[in-house]
């Protein structure tokens, strides 16, 4: 399993306990938002806008971590760091 596909099952279980049936909606909103953020990050890369890339990666990194997508969060941290340099 690659690090990108890593899911923190404990975080997901905790969310399920707190949110119940609303977890599916939260994950759908996260997925839809992630698609938009990836498109914006690609535009930032294409436009050589490191500051925007860093900000977008930072925002999505936190959202990914909050839903247990640790592999994605780690990759976004790498992008965030590249955006700073």
N, C-alpha and C positions, 0 to 999 in steps of 0.2 A: 504494500500500500504506500503510495507516495504521500509526502507531507501535505500536499494540496488537498487530498481527500480526507485528512484527519479530522475527526469529529470528537469533541470531548463529550462522551456519553453522559457523564455525571452532570455537566452543565445543562444538557438537553433534558435529562430526567428532572432536574430541579425546576426548569422552566415549565415542564409538563405539569408538575405538581402545583405550581403557582397559577398557571394560566388555563389549565384544563383544555377544553375544546378550542379555546382561542389561540392556542399555540399554532395550529395550522394556518390561521390567518396571519399571525405574526411572521411565520416563515415565508409565506407567499409575498407579503409586503417586503420583507428583506430581499428575497430573490428578485423581485421586480426592481427594487431600488438598486440592487447590485448591478443589474444589467445596465441601467442608466449611468451609474457611476463608472462602469467599465468603458462605456462609450465616451464619456467625458474625459476619462484618463487617456484613452487613445487619442482623442483630439488634442489633449495637452502634450502628449508625446510628439504627435505630428507637428504641432506648432512650437515645439521646443520650449514649452512653458513649464519649467521645473517647479516653480512655486505653486502653480495650480495642481500639478501632479502630486506634489507633497501633501497639499491640503486634502485633496480627494482621497488619496490613499490612506491618510490618517483617519479620516471620517469613516470610511468603509472598514478599516482595520478594527476600529472599536465596535462597530455594529456586528462584524463577523465574530469577534470574540464573545460578544454578548449572547449569541445564539449557538455557541459551542463550535464554530467553524475555525478551529485553531490552526489548521494547515493554511487556510486562506488568510487568516490574520497574520501569520508569519510571513507569507509571501508579500502581503501588503506592507508590512514593516520594511521589507527589503526595498520596495518601490518608494516608500516614504523617505527612506535614507538616501536613495539615489536622487530624489527630488531636491534634497538639501544640498547635495554636492555638485 
